[in-house]
Amino acid sequence: MKEKFVLLITFLIFGLNTSFAQKSKTIEKLEFENYELKVIFFDPYENLVSENPEFKNLDSLKQGEIWNKYLLNNVIYDFQLIQKKKIVKHYILRGNSSKD
């Protein structure tokens, strides 16, 4: 249980730090009762091109390697449950960086 808690905190901290560096946009905003659910999408292509301007000119095999590495190591979605303009719960969808 303690390991899961530490892992969750690590993901949240890393995700919050990453979310400021990456280009993102809110794709959904739902309101119900006194809560708001916000879904933020971190566009992998936009972020890849901004990090690697030469990405478009690479061959498809090299692009595939970069895509895999990016998707496994970066945040793609950020789900935020908000109450009174304060984040109550925060879930981050990202790849598994232990995979190759």
KANOR-V266684 format. One line per field, one symbol per residue. ss: DSSP state (2 for helix, 1 for strand, 0 for the rest). phi: phi as a letter, one per 40 degrees, with the letter a starting at -180 (. if undefined). A space follows every 10 residues. Layout:
# KANOR-V266684
ss->???
phi->???
This chain:
# KANOR-V266684
ss->0222222222 2222222222 2000111111 1100111111 1002222222 2022222002 2222222222 2220111111 1110011111 1111000000
phi->.ccccccccc cccccccccc cccaacbaab bafbbbbbbb bbcccdcccc cbdcdccccc ccccccddcc ccbbcbbbbb cbbfgbccba bbbacccccb
